[in-house]
Amino acid sequence: MGHKLRQQSSLSFIYFYDIAGKERGEFKTHHKLYKLSDIFSLKEQQPNLYQLTFKNIKKDLEINQIETDADFVKTLESQGFEVNLPMMDDSGVTFYLAFHPTTNNFYYINPLSRDDEFYYPVGEVLKVGARTQFVYLPMEKFAILVGVNANNVYKNNYYDGPFDQLPDEALADIDYKSYLYRVNPSWKDKIYDDGYFIDDPDARVALTNYFEYLSLDELKKIQPCASDKNPLQCLEDSGMRF
């Protein structure tokens, strides 16, 4: 129930199942868009609280709100990051979606202050979450998401990465499209303000600025970025760009 669909009083329901074992991409998708009708309605009761009615069944749906940590935003700003929007991934991890002008790219930053996950080291610098299998490059006061397990992406589970949990309400308050143009100039005049493609309104720019790994050994090449004088450019040079 994304921001755009709520504005249209609509609800998207999608699922898929594997039809070819472990071969990636071999699955069948089922999708249905429910719009306002005699059997379906979605009404805003108050800010961030909606009532969903389907065939006389009524449920209250509350939109999760993440409070901005002003001190942490100042920390990111001191490092040159722009935008800096808090978001909650469906894995339960709090990220800040941040844009940096030196690389013209977005990053998912874990403030660590709300993080109770146990981490294992990957080499001398990187660390991987025992629960989420998210891999981070630790910095002085935060950590940058640099990898998600490709098997989780394939399974489309809670740990497939934060690209599908963008802070849409906050993005609506900034000139999001202009930032996407800076990420990829070829998108100019091809996307709407919210990042959906004009020629395919069901498809959206996926902010997947992290590696999808099958083996943790694949990520060891970015370990030097932790001590590089320009770690973000180091990540770019290592191939971390969507």
Order of alpha helices (4+ residues) and beta strands (2+ residues): alpha-beta-beta-beta-beta-beta-alpha-beta-beta-beta-beta-beta-beta-beta-alpha-alpha-alpha-beta-beta-beta-alpha
